[in-house]
């Protein structure tokens, strides 16, 4: 009897594996939500913490996700979305658009 219960549990897991194909968009949506939560939670302290790493997460065995505040645009960023130019001292971490000198963040950072 318990074996049939386990077999019933396995097909339900397989039904969830169908959604694994769309895993990347769900991850991006999840990261956007977490970024908003960080911005709301930190509030005015973003200015004080800019350039620093907020959190590291293990996505799988080889990929590490890093939430950080860009020193130039003062936004909460993720290395898989915006990219990361990491500072060894962890005080001047920058997202790729700002590091390349594009319009993306430096102008917004100056305006704020």
N, C-alpha and C positions, 0 to 999 in steps of 0.2 A: 504494500500500500504506500509506504513513504516514497518509493521509487517513482510512482506515477506522479506524486506531488512535485518531485524534482523535475520530472520531464515536462510537467505543465509550466514550471517556472522558466525553463530554457526557451521555449518558443516565444514567451513574452519578451525575453531579452533579445531574441533575434528580431522581433518586431521593432525594437528600439535601434537595432543596428542599421535599419533602413535610413534613419536620420543621420547616421555618421557620415554619409556622403555630403550633407549640407553642414558639416561641422564647422568649417571656416567662417561662413557668415554668422552663425550663432556665436562663435567665439568673438567676432568683431563687435557684434551687438552687446555681448556681455562685457567686453572691455570698455566700450563706450559708457555703459551704465556704471561700471566701477570708477571710471574717470570722473563722471559727474558726481558720484558719491564722495570721492576724494576732495573735489573742489568745494562741495557743500560742507564737508566735515572740516577742512582746513581753513576755509574762509580767508581772513586777512593774513593768516600765517603763511600763505603761499609766497608772499614777498620775502619773508624771512627764510623759508626753506628752499627757495628756487635754486636750481642746479644740483639738488640732492636726490638720491635714490630713495623712493618711498617703500618699495616692496619688491621682492623677487619671488617668482613662482616657477615651479617645475611643470612645464607643459607636457613633456614626455621625457624619455631618458636622455635625449640629446639636446632638446630645446629648452631654453630658460627664458621666461618672460620677465621683463623689468618695468615697473611703473616708476616714473621719475618726473620731476618738475624741470622743464627746460629753463636754463639760465637766461636765454634771450627773450622768448615769447611768454614766459611765466605760465605756461599751460601744463596740465598733467598729461604726460605722454606715455606711450608704451613702445617698447623697442620693436615689436612686430608691426605696429601701425605706422608710426612716424620715423622709426629708426632711432639709433642712439650713438652719439659720439661720446664715449665714456672718458671721464677725467680720472686719472689715478688717485687723486686726492678726494674725489667724490664731492667737489664743491662747484664745479663748472660743467656739469653734464649738459649736453645740448642735443636737440633733435636734428635729424638730417636736413630738413628744409632750412633751419636757422644756421647750421654749420656751413651749408653751401652758399649762404648769403642770399637766398631767394627772398621773395616778397613775403613768404609764409609767416615768419614770426618776428623778425627784427623790427619791422615797422609797427606791428601791434605792441611789441614790448616797449617801444619808445613812447607810443601814444598813451600807454597806461601809467 
